[in-house]
Amino acid sequence: MTLHPQFKNPKFYFTIFCDALVFAVALVMAYLFRFEFYLSPVYREQLLTLLVWVVPLKSIVFMSQGLYRGMWRYTSIRDFWLLARASLLATVIIMALILFINRFEGYSRAVFIVDGLITFLFTGVLRMAIRLYYSTADLQYNKNLQKVFRAKKVLIIGAGSAGEKMLREIFDNHRLDYEVLGFIDDDLAKKGRAIHGIRVLGSVDDMMNTREIKNIQEILIAIPSATGTQMRRIVETCISSAIPYKILPSIGALIDGSVSVKVLRDISYEDLLGRPEVKLYTEDISLLLNNKAVLITGCGGSIGSELCRQVIKYNPRFLILLDSSEANLFFIQMEIENEKGFKNYKAILGRVQHEKLMEDIFSTYKPEVVFHAAAYKHVPMLETNPWEAVFNNILGSRMVMEMSIKYGVEKFVLVSTDKAVRPTNVMGASKRVTELIMQSLQGNYTRMMAVRFGNVIGSSGSVIPLFRRQIERGGPVTVTDPHATRYFMTIPEASQMILQAGAIGEGGEVFVLRMGSPINILDMARDLIRLSGKDPDNDIEIVYTGLRDGEKLYEEIISEQENVLPTKHEKIMILRSSQMFNGATDLLQVKRQLDKEINELIKLAECHDAQSIKTKLHEIVPEYTPAE
């Protein structure tokens, strides 16, 4: 039988010996304190008898509580809780045994209470002494390295828990070439105070006036909870100082909530968006997905691929991946299998409007939850090729919804867009039609709902990757109109909202996320130029190109005919329309009329008649006003 490596380590036995010594000393001191440093022959004999079995008993209790598995050089508050628990447990067992053997006759109860307290105190002091020894040695080693390698002198913005963890990582990690000269924090109560010996120098506004600023080579931002406004102010101050800067990502984005300087990165526009992370009701989502067969259409796209990453966290029984792009399907398949370790899936290359394929998928794999993210979404492209919006966005969506009903899917979630509100383009109109289809199919076993998004930062076709490429080439950056505004959300926000909507939806709802105020595109362009270390209009020119075909100056997420209702999720709202399609009075009538109109639309699409398609879309969605 092979011994565990721990039992081959001499330090393991040394720690047990040290604690055993502490246990003996604690019991002796408890007797001395209780009897005022005079022990009669009776109590001396009693003490010696107790030492014979109390010390081994405490060692066994401490070992059973896992106190010899850790490394003392990393002693933490949690270790003290374990010490307190082990000391209390040992005291209770000792007193119980004495009570059982001789009913405590001739023994002082106070001795064992004091013994437990001294045991906890001395074992804690011993561990802290060892940690202090190693910390001092590490600190001196780091200082020697800094002298040899001329460590980069840094300033940490944020004297909170994230900043403290960052400083501790710098101290503990010998490979990091940072020397922290101070903290910056807007909390005036922290000014002049110190964290691990490093002083808080002042606020962000005072940063440029601090004596240390002339020696700073890099600024590290450790405020994961900062709002967009706060982050903009910090970035502007860093830019004015002409000192490079990096940011620590949000704690929720890091594995197990740990913080490491290794994940410091350049600031992105997502940081300036500054919206609090969407809080998920994970129990509801787990009920939706755990041990279920889940179909994700458009699984290789920006939203679809993130959905795959989020869904597999909830242990679905089986995942069906469907996409019309061979490359996108391959990449997400490789990621979830090789990087995420999820094996229970089937990757299917195909289009959602192919009836026979969809029939085969639903009859073979019997999905219980469907997330429909497959759609064409590039506004100018669909303006000139509107028949593809009909085939993919409308016909494909109707096909997936009808199959979901036919095969008894429990929940169906449609990915929609804010462009469906009073649409001015084919893409938005096609998505509004899919919302109408979804609402017309209510009343079945399958509960259907839609999620309406703003623009998704970092998705294919998003303006931010375009701006970044233009900045990398030296400009110019092209902005359609100086007054154009859009609602923005991140890819994780979008995917999490889809899951949350699926979990709380009862059928027929259109969900929207509270996204705050719309963002001016010109301001976004200027922010991105500054984040690249350049000056807008001087280093990088901004050129106005005019609105493209089908584009709005302002986007909306709610129309006048829709009522806004709250949900149990503070960030998500439900939209209920006060009107039904074309004046129909019941769902069956709505479905018949809508099917008739859509079938006519499909015939026009087969003829590739762009103008007639737009006219028919206007008939189906009267609020749609085609661009001239």
C-alpha atoms as one frame of an Amber mdcrd trajectory, in Angstrom:
protein
   0.000   0.000   0.000   1.418   3.394  -1.066   1.646   6.061   1.621   0.116
   9.454   0.975   2.896  11.990   0.136   1.899  13.948   3.250   3.101  11.102
   5.482   6.524  11.199   3.829   6.956  14.880   4.607   9.047  15.568   7.765
   7.227  18.902   8.220   3.970  16.990   8.784   5.411  15.268  11.865   7.089
  18.471  13.017   3.742  20.316  13.031   2.115  17.509  15.037   4.990  17.603
  17.530   4.715  21.420  17.891   0.979  21.207  18.528   1.429  18.341  20.987
   3.878  20.504  22.890   1.317  23.336  22.885  -1.407  20.971  24.153   0.776
  19.903  27.079   1.765  23.478  27.937  -1.887  24.613  27.738  -3.049  21.956
  30.198  -0.199  22.682  32.632  -0.881  26.443  32.484  -4.615  25.858  33.000
  -3.863  23.960  36.239  -1.392  26.622  37.389  -3.854  29.462  36.715  -6.719
  27.629  38.431  -4.760  26.772  41.589  -2.767  30.016  41.748   0.539  28.411
  40.746   0.528  25.875  43.610  -0.314  22.245  42.865  -0.848  19.795  45.701
   0.494  16.252  45.211  -3.054  15.106  44.323  -3.415  17.643  41.507   0.140
  17.015  40.266  -0.668  13.335  39.909  -4.019  14.202  38.287  -2.250  16.497
  35.783   0.302  13.848  34.829  -2.449  11.279  34.296  -4.398  13.681  32.090
  -1.343  14.550  30.008  -0.946  10.908  29.040  -4.265  10.746  27.194  -5.395
  14.380  26.666  -2.452  15.308  24.409  -2.954  12.345  22.008  -6.726  12.944
  22.037  -6.313  16.592  21.028  -3.875  15.577  18.271  -6.458  13.138  16.892
  -9.224  15.785  17.029  -7.053  18.391  15.278  -6.094  15.863  12.615  -9.730
  14.897  12.053 -10.570  18.574  11.478  -7.994  18.816   8.670  -5.649  21.155
  10.513  -2.522  19.355   9.304  -3.411  19.367   5.617  -2.815  23.087   5.110
   0.438  25.015   4.890   1.042  27.272   7.868   2.777  29.914   5.775  -0.665
  30.649   4.244  -2.635  30.781   7.516  -5.881  32.730   7.059  -8.969  33.738
   9.044 -10.621  30.476   7.982  -7.811  28.541   9.688  -8.603  30.344  12.947
 -12.226  29.256  12.681 -11.021  25.684  12.204  -8.719  26.037  15.242 -11.585
  27.398  17.354 -13.842  24.533  16.283 -11.183  21.895  16.953 -10.314  23.395
  20.369 -13.974  23.477  21.384 -14.586  19.938  20.157 -11.538  18.605  22.023
 -12.647  20.357  25.233 -16.184  18.949  24.970 -14.869  15.405  24.365 -12.415
  15.606  27.293 -15.086  16.885  29.692 -17.573  14.273  28.469 -15.090  11.445
  29.039 -14.240  12.642  32.576 -17.949  13.045  33.328 -18.633   9.522  32.058
 -15.687   7.909  33.923 -15.968   9.512  37.381 -18.667  12.187  37.182 -16.058
  14.978  37.497 -15.370  14.070  41.131 -12.084  15.705  42.154 -11.764  17.678
  38.873 -12.200  21.400  38.287 -14.380  22.284  35.293 -12.663  25.672  35.016
  -9.359  23.918  34.240 -10.692  22.455  31.009 -12.370  25.669  29.883  -9.117
  27.580  30.424  -7.225  24.727  28.721  -9.421  25.061  25.621  -8.908  28.823
  25.456  -5.128  28.557  25.871  -4.989  25.773  23.273  -6.782  27.975  20.734
  -4.654  31.018  21.589  -1.264  29.262  21.492  -1.919  27.199  18.344  -3.102
  30.391  16.625  -0.035  32.322  17.757   2.216  29.503  16.556   0.674  29.551
  13.088   0.758  33.348  12.858   4.430  33.349  13.894   5.249  30.960  11.055
   3.245  33.005   8.571   4.968  36.185   9.781   8.356  34.527   9.351   7.640
  33.519   5.757   5.960  36.848   4.928   8.985  38.752   6.204  11.302  36.507
   4.220   9.166  36.877   1.075   8.992  40.648   1.482  12.755  40.909   1.834
  13.193  38.596  -1.154  10.850  40.772  -3.213  12.730  43.904  -2.194  15.996
  42.304  -3.243  14.451  41.304  -6.579  13.103  44.817  -7.067  16.605  46.205
  -6.532  18.123  43.714  -8.983  15.457  43.895 -11.697  14.263  47.463 -11.100
  10.616  46.581 -10.488   7.955  48.719 -12.103   6.645  51.329  -9.674   2.852
  51.319  -9.603  -0.087  53.085  -8.010  -3.274  51.169  -7.142  -6.575  53.009
  -7.561  -9.010  51.462  -5.094  -8.165  50.829  -1.443 -10.945  48.274  -0.973
 -10.942  44.483  -0.831  -9.921  44.102  -4.503  -7.015  46.525  -4.022  -5.917
  44.689  -0.869  -5.978  41.332  -2.677  -4.012  42.837  -5.541  -1.363  44.164
  -3.143  -1.183  40.797  -1.373  -0.699  39.048  -4.727   2.147  41.417  -5.565
   3.788  40.675  -2.205   3.305  36.906  -2.446   4.142  36.344  -6.129   7.888
  36.523  -6.672   7.475  36.629 -10.442   5.603  39.939 -10.457   7.893  42.893
 -11.095   5.727  45.505  -9.342   6.563  47.822  -6.462   3.469  49.533  -5.031
   4.128  53.125  -3.952   0.640  53.932  -2.737  -3.135  53.684  -3.003  -5.628
  56.185  -4.417  -9.220  56.156  -3.144 -12.086  58.669  -3.169 -13.114  57.680
   0.358 -11.622  60.583   2.336 -11.760  58.547   5.552  -9.058  56.268   4.129
  -6.581  59.052   3.339  -3.374  58.689   5.342  -4.205  55.155   6.443  -2.236
  52.130   5.257  -2.885  48.648   3.899  -0.055  46.197   4.636   2.216  49.170
   5.150   1.271  50.949   1.897  -0.350  54.361   2.442  -3.536  55.756   0.886
  -2.236  58.967  -0.715  -5.522  60.691  -1.551  -8.434  60.784  -3.994  -8.472
  60.494  -7.791  -8.701  64.285  -8.049  -5.597  64.605  -5.832  -3.627  61.986
  -7.728  -1.716  64.412  -9.953  -0.621  66.431  -6.916   0.848  63.529  -4.945
   4.590  63.526  -4.448   4.902  59.919  -5.679   3.245  60.532  -9.058   6.513
  61.522 -10.756   7.955  58.041 -10.034   4.889  56.048 -11.122   5.355  53.890
 -14.240   1.917  52.244 -14.333  -1.498  52.648 -12.700  -3.533  49.583 -11.672
  -7.299  50.097 -11.320  -8.883  47.784  -8.742 -12.493  48.971  -8.452 -14.611
  46.145  -9.935 -17.841  47.828  -8.771 -17.158  51.206 -10.429 -19.972  52.681
 -12.526 -19.421  53.837 -16.101 -19.283  57.484 -14.988 -16.723  56.726 -12.279
 -14.600  54.682 -14.666 -14.638  57.457 -17.290 -13.428  59.938 -14.681 -10.626
  57.614 -13.592  -9.577  56.917 -17.189  -9.561  60.624 -18.064  -7.302  61.300
 -15.059  -4.968  58.472 -16.094  -4.858  59.784 -19.663  -4.034  63.300 -18.468
  -1.164  61.877 -16.398   0.257  60.169 -19.529   0.887  57.027 -17.414  -0.097
  53.558 -18.751  -2.994  51.937 -16.891  -4.668  48.556 -16.549  -7.823  47.288
 -14.872  -8.763  44.312 -12.725 -11.896  42.581 -14.165 -15.055  42.247 -12.080
 -14.829  39.700  -9.285 -17.747  37.737 -10.757 -15.771  37.207 -13.948 -12.883
  35.510 -12.141 -12.772  31.822 -11.321 -14.170  31.091  -7.860 -14.223  34.815
  -7.098 -10.410  34.881  -6.683  -8.398  37.939  -7.641  -5.007  37.764  -9.299
  -2.764  40.390 -10.816  -2.266  37.938 -13.675  -5.707  38.892 -15.004  -4.972
  42.612 -15.200  -5.824  43.834 -18.675  -6.255  46.982 -20.692  -9.514  48.856
 -20.134 -12.222  48.038 -22.686 -15.411  49.839 -23.598 -17.368  47.308 -21.511
 -15.727  48.865 -18.432 -16.929  52.332 -19.432 -20.450  51.000 -19.972 -20.305
  50.492 -16.204 -23.653  48.780 -15.665 -23.831  46.494 -12.599 -23.634  42.819
 -13.473 -26.965  41.107 -14.051 -27.865  39.135 -10.934 -29.168  35.729 -11.928
 -31.722  33.652 -10.070 -29.668  30.507 -10.552 -32.189  28.201  -8.871 -34.844
  29.121 -11.455 -32.384  28.655 -14.324 -31.239  25.324 -12.905 -34.846  24.112
 -12.845 -35.142  25.176 -16.491 -31.958  23.471 -17.738 -30.741  20.803 -15.328
 -30.979  17.309 -16.862 -32.865  18.691 -19.886 -32.272  18.338 -23.631 -31.561
  21.847 -24.948 -31.535  23.052 -28.564 -29.654  26.256 -29.443 -30.114  27.511
 -32.992 -27.485  29.897 -34.320 -25.172  28.346 -31.729 -21.998  29.623 -33.387
 -22.931  33.306 -33.414 -21.968  35.872 -30.810 -25.082  35.329 -28.679 -25.519
  31.644 -29.487 -21.953  30.684 -28.553 -22.159  32.545 -25.231 -25.493  30.822
 -24.601 -23.745  27.476 -25.040 -21.110  28.469 -22.467 -23.764  29.587 -19.998
 -26.117  26.619 -20.523 -23.535  23.898 -19.876 -22.903  25.385 -16.404 -26.361
  24.090 -15.434 -25.703  20.455 -16.420 -28.151  19.837 -19.267 -28.660  16.183
 -20.149 -27.973  16.824 -23.839 -27.154  19.840 -26.005 -28.156  20.150 -29.681
 -26.031  22.678 -31.566 -27.470  23.971 -34.840 -25.827  26.524 -37.140 -25.644
  27.229 -40.862 -22.009  28.370 -40.671 -19.537  25.491 -40.837 -16.713  27.529
 -39.256 -18.841  28.896 -36.391 -20.258  25.464 -35.601 -16.792  23.899 -35.588
 -15.334  26.512 -33.240 -18.092  26.297 -30.622 -18.068  22.486 -30.849 -14.324
  22.397 -30.172 -14.628  24.900 -27.334 -17.348  23.163 -25.348 -15.765  19.728
 -25.798 -12.051  20.449 -25.422 -12.012  23.566 -23.230 -15.208  23.117 -21.209
 -15.149  19.328 -21.086 -18.810  18.907 -22.098 -19.320  15.729 -24.164 -23.101
  15.204 -24.341 -23.897  17.167 -27.471 -24.688  16.834 -31.170 -23.437  19.406
 -33.698 -25.728  19.795 -36.716 -24.866  21.880 -39.780 -28.031  23.200 -41.388
 -30.599  25.969 -41.774 -33.669  26.427 -39.613 -36.024  26.873 -42.572 -35.372
  23.325 -43.877 -38.517  21.526 -42.747 -37.265  17.929 -43.148 -34.070  18.683
 -41.200 -35.992  20.359 -38.383 -38.463  17.455 -38.269 -35.558  15.012 -37.931
 -33.871  17.061 -35.186 -37.003  17.395 -33.061 -38.164  13.782 -33.528 -34.706
  12.309 -32.852 -33.424  14.416 -29.964 -36.719  15.641 -28.460 -35.473  18.963
 -27.035 -37.275  20.196 -23.924 -35.932  23.770 -24.062 -35.210  25.764 -27.246
 -33.219  28.993 -27.527 -33.725  30.421 -31.008 -30.808  32.736 -31.794 -30.466
  31.974 -35.520 -31.105  35.121 -37.556 -29.605  37.513 -40.057 -29.077  40.879
 -38.340 -26.933  43.179 -40.531 -29.255  46.065 -41.323 -27.779  47.396 -44.625
 -27.228  43.839 -45.947 -30.855  42.888 -45.411 -32.067  46.150 -46.950 -30.585
  45.046 -50.265 -31.352  41.325 -49.784 -34.721  41.368 -47.981 -35.727  37.897
 -49.195 -33.096  36.364 -46.899 -34.706  38.136 -43.938 -37.963  36.460 -44.929
 -36.451  32.994 -45.395 -34.172  32.965 -42.361 -35.705  35.343 -39.821 -39.410
  34.785 -40.490 -39.880  31.398 -42.147 -37.062  29.818 -40.116 -38.430  31.165
 -36.841 -41.949  29.991 -37.627 -40.580  26.547 -38.504 -38.746  26.199 -35.172
 -41.776  27.446 -33.214 -44.192  25.080 -34.932 -41.849  22.127 -34.427 -41.497
  23.094 -30.764 -45.270  22.919 -30.348 -45.586  19.712 -32.364 -42.970  17.877
 -30.278 -43.982  19.233 -26.881 -41.065  21.524 -26.056 -41.503  22.983 -22.556
 -39.962  26.438 -23.090 -39.117  28.357 -26.277 -37.152  31.631 -26.105 -36.919
  33.866 -29.169 -34.012  36.302 -29.486 -35.411  39.605 -30.786 -34.081  43.180
 -31.068 -34.906  46.771 -30.176 -35.023  47.375 -33.946 -38.403  45.601 -33.894
 -39.866  48.715 -32.214 -41.381  51.008 -34.890 -38.942  49.489 -37.399 -37.418
  51.495 -40.237 -35.534  48.571 -41.764 -36.204  45.065 -43.049 -34.234  43.445
 -40.263 -36.334  45.118 -37.539 -39.600  44.446 -39.390 -38.718  40.761 -39.821
 -38.018  40.453 -36.115 -41.292  42.165 -35.252 -43.069  39.592 -37.420 -41.390
  36.782 -35.477 -42.616  38.365 -32.230 -46.151  38.386 -33.661 -45.809  34.716
 -34.658 -44.640  33.854 -31.149 -47.594  35.648 -29.569 -50.070  34.048 -31.977
 -48.929  30.552 -30.975 -49.779  30.882 -27.291 -52.235  28.535 -25.602 -50.288
  25.336 -26.263 -48.243  23.168 -23.911 -45.133  24.995 -25.110 -44.588  28.309
 -23.324 -43.061  30.831 -25.703 -41.467  34.195 -25.005 -39.155  36.711 -26.679
 -36.177  38.697 -25.394 -35.593  42.107 -26.956 -31.982  43.347 -27.037 -30.149
  46.527 -27.755 -26.846  46.435 -29.610 -24.497  43.795 -28.245 -20.929  44.965
 -27.660 -18.394  42.721 -29.373 -20.915  40.808 -31.490 -20.309  40.367 -35.196
 -21.336  43.544 -36.964 -21.055  45.620 -33.791 -19.715  49.124 -34.303 -16.995
  48.741 -31.646 -14.822  46.181 -33.525 -15.130  48.441 -36.597 -13.998  51.491
 -34.636 -11.067  49.551 -33.174  -9.858  48.430 -36.613 -10.127  51.980 -37.885
  -8.141  53.303 -34.900  -5.449  50.635 -35.397  -5.053  51.785 -39.016  -4.667
  55.390 -37.863  -8.182  56.515 -38.787 -10.381  58.022 -39.821 -13.155  56.722
 -37.560 -16.485  56.806 -39.398 -19.590  57.873 -37.450 -22.953  57.934 -39.193
 -24.358  60.992 -37.397 -23.118  63.073 -34.428 -26.549  62.751 -32.787 -27.065
  58.993 -33.304 -27.652  57.011 -30.082 -27.985  53.305 -29.340 -28.722  51.049
 -26.384 -25.806  48.731 -25.626 -25.340  45.561 -23.622 -22.519  43.040 -23.278
 -22.590  39.504 -24.693 -22.733  37.916 -21.192 -25.580  40.283 -20.229 -27.517
  39.266 -23.334 -27.017  35.539 -22.802 -27.829  35.676 -19.102 -30.983  37.642
 -19.839 -32.103  34.935 -22.277 -31.644  32.273 -19.595 -33.418  34.354 -16.967
 -36.340  35.079 -19.304 -36.675  31.379 -20.075 -36.711  30.616 -16.369 -39.351
  33.167 -15.319 -41.471  33.338 -18.494 -45.003  31.955 -18.440 -45.722  32.396
 -22.153 -46.471  35.310 -24.487 -44.105  37.830 -22.870 -41.589  40.079 -24.558
 -38.779  40.754 -22.088 -36.426  43.736 -22.105 -33.440  44.620 -19.915 -33.245
  47.920 -18.079 -30.276  49.353 -19.977 -30.224  52.878 -18.613 -29.789  55.773
 -21.025 -28.864  55.278 -24.683 -25.232  55.989 -25.584 -24.192  58.585 -28.123
 -22.168  56.904 -30.905 -19.885  59.918 -31.287 -19.069  59.841 -27.556 -18.344
  56.127 -27.871 -15.932  56.750 -30.749 -14.116  59.431 -28.760 -13.887  57.151
 -25.693 -12.392  54.320 -27.757  -9.837  56.648 -29.319  -8.795  57.850 -25.858
  -8.598  54.255 -24.592  -6.153  53.606 -27.415  -3.928  56.362 -26.040  -4.708
  58.835 -28.802  -6.440  62.201 -29.000  -9.746  62.447 -30.936  -9.726  64.919
 -33.852  -5.963  65.479 -33.478  -4.362  62.013 -33.663  -7.429  60.285 -35.116
  -9.903  62.064 -37.381 -13.658  61.468 -37.024 -15.660  61.532 -40.274 -19.479
  61.673 -40.535 -20.889  59.415 -43.245 -24.661  59.820 -42.825 -27.170  57.180
 -41.760 -27.044  53.954 -43.763 -30.069  52.364 -45.443 -32.707  51.510 -42.873
 -30.880  53.020 -39.889 -32.571  55.152 -37.238 -31.103  58.158 -35.531 -32.490
  56.955 -32.177 -33.323  53.389 -31.155 -36.246  52.492 -28.879 -36.940  49.401
 -26.804 -40.645  50.037 -26.100 -43.420  51.190 -28.429 -46.421  53.344 -27.507
 -48.778  50.353 -27.756 -46.854  48.338 -25.157 -47.372  48.349 -21.408 -44.349
  47.873 -19.145 -44.736  45.460 -16.255 -42.142  44.569 -13.594 -40.868  41.041
 -12.947 -39.334  39.558  -9.828 -35.991  40.344 -11.459 -35.158  44.005 -10.833
 -33.334  44.438 -14.163 -35.901  42.741 -16.425 -39.278  44.120 -17.577 -42.202
  42.550 -19.453 -43.835  44.279 -22.418 -47.514  43.554 -23.007 -49.032  44.809
 -26.240 -52.420  46.494 -26.003 -53.234  45.597 -29.635 -53.612  42.287 -31.474
 -52.624  41.691 -35.088 -54.778  43.407 -37.707 -57.741  43.921 -35.378 -58.271
  40.184 -34.771 -60.103  39.324 -31.558 -58.674  35.917 -30.626 -55.454  33.944
 -31.043 -56.861  31.476 -33.585 -58.040  34.321 -35.795 -54.667  36.061 -35.360
 -52.791  32.933 -36.401 -54.914  32.352 -39.499 -54.558  35.931 -40.731 -50.846
  36.062 -39.909 -50.165  32.743 -41.682 -51.969  34.013 -44.770 -49.899  37.208
 -44.858 -46.621  35.392 -44.232 -47.309  32.813 -46.948 -47.832  35.681 -49.416
 -44.604  37.259 -48.160 -42.705  34.007 -48.778 -43.960  33.882 -52.387 -42.653
  37.426 -52.942 -39.321  36.418 -51.403 -39.051  33.471 -53.799 -39.324  35.989
 -56.635 -36.627  38.194 -55.029 -38.915  41.205 -55.362 -37.350  43.612 -52.847
 -39.880  46.431 -53.131 -42.901  44.135 -52.903 -41.383  42.398 -49.866 -41.049
  45.742 -48.069 -44.596  46.692 -49.021 -45.953  43.421 -47.650 -43.915  43.823
 -44.466 -45.543  47.223 -44.024 -48.971  45.599 -44.373 -48.118  43.044 -41.677
 -46.354  45.588 -39.429 -48.119  48.940 -40.052 -45.651  50.830 -37.815 -42.841
  49.784 -40.202 -41.830  52.673 -42.437 -39.465  51.501 -45.177 -36.474  53.740
 -45.817 -36.631  55.775 -49.012
